[in-house]
Amino acid sequence: MKIFVHIGSVKTGSTTLQRILKKHENNSDYLFVDRDLIIIFLLQIYSTQIFLRTYLRRLIKIRFEYFFKKAKNLNQRSIIFSDENYFTKLESFGSEERSLLLADIFKEEFGKINVIFTKREKTSLIKSIWKEQITAGKVFDNLENFKNKLDKNFELKINNIISIWKFHEHSVYIFEYKKNGSHIFEQVKLLNLEVNEYYFRTKENESILDISDYEKLKVFNLLTFPLWIIQDFLEIILGLIIDLLPNNYVLLKKLFCILRKISRITNIRKLIRMKFKTKPA
């Protein structure tokens, strides 16, 4: 069985690739794992809880084993994990610690795997990250201050993370970000998918938030921050329940799937972006 892990980077069309994989998964012989909240939640705790690391590492391995067994039961020929959060952390760009852990676990569980990574020109990437972070209420710096904070050792960090995966003898495929989305088409071909079309959106007409929108977003996000935490936690719990319920509890599983879908549809972050009609490029 082939294992593919798409780790981003952030703001390089990861969501577009995930949409393609999701659209075609029912007609393909791969198991697609899309931004699994449980793994990300465990990775976040691992980054902070030094004394629980052995236990948390085991939980992460169990989660990956679950997907491997699922793919085997469905007679799938490959598993595709796609999550830019494997590369980064919520509070910072890039995480060597996270890559060290995942590269080691994948090697231990699956042997050599195929890693897909997309690079993007530094200035363009930082600007795009800033637009997303400010829309989500995670930073309150202007663009110049944000750039100065993120710019330090930027390229070195990326190269170190790529080296970590290569050091563990994984095959790393590096793509250059293209605004027209052609790099996504190349990734689709690498995954051996029979997809005749690919999706991308032009972002030339996107506007940066003006100062009045920025002030509104800042206040709104600060006020609603606790709701985000509750909603994310609820999705993790619902995901666990769905996975742990025996297969014969069909109706109950469907109910929890509906509840999780409702939680995602009413995601406050998305509602904020719709309200201000600003999508990060």
N, C-alpha and C positions, 0 to 999 in steps of 0.2 A: 504493500500500500504506500502511495506517495503522500508526503506531507508537505503542504505549502503554507508558509506563514508570511502574510503581508503586514509589514510593520509601519507603513506610512512612507515618508514622514507626514506630519500634520500639514494640512493645507496644500496637498498635492493631488487632490481628486480621489481620496480614499472612499468617500461616500458614493461617488459615481461608480467606482468599481464594485462596491458592495451592492448597489442597486442592480447592476448587471448580473452578479452572482445570485442574488435573491430571485430575480426574475426567471432565471433559467435553471434553478436548482432541481425543480421537479422533473425536468426532461434530461437531466445529466446524471453521470455516475460519480458525482462527488458529494460529500457532506460539507455544507457551508456553515461555518461558525462565525456569526456576525456580532462583534463587540459584546462578548459575554460579560455581563455586569458582575457575575460572581467572581470570575478570575480577576477583573480589574479591582474589585473591592478587596480581595485577598492581597493583591500586589500593593495596594495603598497601605494596608495595615503592615505588611512585611517591611515597607520602607521606614516605618516608625517604631515598631515593636521588636526591639533587639532580642528580648528574652523569649519571644514566641516564634522565632524564625524557623526552628526545626519543625514545629507543629504546622505552621502556615505553609511551609514548603511541601509538606505531605498533603495538605488539603488541595494545593494547586495541582499536584501530581494526580490526585484522585479525580479532579475535574477533567484533566486532559485524558485520563484513562477512560472516563465516562464517554467522551466523544469518540475515542478509538473503538470501544466496544459497540457503540451505536452504529458507526460506519461499517464495522465488520458484520453486524447483524443484518444490515441493509444491503450487504454485498457491494458496498461502494469501493471504487478503485483508488480514491484519494480523499483527503480531508483538506479543506482550505480554511485556515484561520485568517481573518482580516480584521485588524484592529490597530489603528495608529496609536492607541493608548499603550500598546506593548512597548512602544518607543519612548513615549513621553510620560510625564506626570502632570497631574492637574495644576500643580503650582509652579512648574518650571518646564523649560524646553529641553528634552533629551534626558535620559536617565541611564547612565552606565551600569548602575547597580541593578536596575530592572533587567537590562539586557544580559548581564552576567548570570542572573538567576534563571531566566527563561532559556538562554542558550544551553545552559547546563542541564536543565530539566528535559528539554527536547532531546538532547543528545542521549541522556540516560533512558528516556522512555521510548524513543523512536529511532535512535541512531542518527544518521545524517539526514537533514531535511533541506528544503529549498526556501530561502528567505528572499522576499521581494521588497526592495527599498527604493524610494524615489527621492532624488535630490531636487531642491529648488534654489534659485539664486537668492542670496542672503537678504538683500534689501527688500525685494518683493515678498519673501516669506515672512520677514519680521513685520512688515506693514499689514499683511493679511492676518497674522496671529493677533496683532494689536486690535484690528477691527473686530475680530471674533470675541476676544477677551473683554473688550470694552462693552460690546453689545450684551454679553452674558453677565456683566457686572463683576468680573473677577479682578480687573485692574482699574485704577483711576488716574494713571499717568497720561500725560500727552504723548504723542507719537515719539518725539525726540528723546524724552526721558526713558520711555519703554525700550527704545532701540539701544540706548546706552547700557541699560541693565542686561539686555539679552545678548548684546553683541560680543561680550567677553568670551573668548575661547570657543566661539560658535562653531567654526569649521573643525577645530581640533576635537570637539565633543562628538560631532557627527562621525569623523574618521575613526575615533576610538570605539564608538558603538559598532560600526561596521566591522572593525578589527576583532571585536569580541566574538561576533557570530562566526567569522572566518577562523578564528583561533580554535573554536570548538568543532572545526571541520565541516561546518554547514556550507552549502552552496549559496552564495549571495549574488543575486541579480540586481544590478543598480541601473535605474532609469533616470533620465533627465526630465524634469517637469516641462511640459509644453502647454501653453495656454489653450490651444485648440483641442487638447485631450488625446493627441495621438499616442502619448506614452501609455495611456490606459488600454488602447487597442493592442499595443505590443505586449502588455501584461496579460491580456485576455488570450492572445496567441500562445504565450508561454504556458498558460494553464490548460492548453489543449481543449478549449471550449469551442463548441460549434455555434458561434454567435456571429450572425451576419451584420449586426449593427452595434454601435456603441454610442453612449450618450455623454454629451458634455454641454456645458452652457457657456456662452461668451460672457465676460464680466467687464467689458470695456466701459459700459454705461453705469456701472455701480458707483454710488456716491458715498463718501466718507460722512459719518455723522457730523452735523454742525454742533456748535457749542450748546444750543438750547436742548437738542435731543440728548446730548451727553449728560447734561444736568438732570433731565427727567429720568434717564436710564439709571443714573447713579442712585438717586433717591429710591426709585421703584425697586431696584435690585437689592438694595440694602434692607428694605422693608420686607421683601418676599424671600430673602435668603433661607430662613428656617423651613419654609415650604419646600424648597428645592431639596434640602437634606432629607426631609420626610419622604418625598416622592421617590428619590433615588433608593432609599432604604426599602421602601415598599416594593419596588420593582425587583430588588434582590431577593426579598423574602418570597414573593410570588414565583419567581424563577426557581428557587429551591424547592418549593412545594410541588410545582409542576414536574420537576425532575425526579423527586423522591416518591411521588404517588405511583402505585403499581399500575400497569397498563390496563387492567380490568376496570379501573375507576374512570371510565371514559367521560361520563357526563361531568364529573367533578373536575377532571383535567380541563375540559372545555370551558367550564365556568371560570377557573383561575386564569386561563388564557385570555378570556374576554376581559377580565378585570385588569390584567397586565396591559392589554391593548388600550383600554380606557385611560389607564395611567399615562401611557405614552402619548396618546392623542391630546390629553390635557396638560402636557408638559409646559410649564411656565416659561422656560427659555424660548421655546418655539413661538408661544403666544406673544412674547415681547418682540421678537423679530418680525412677526407679522404686523404687529401694531405700528412699528416704526418703518416698515417696508425696507429694511436694510439687511441684506444677506452678506455675510463675510465672504470676501473673494479669496 
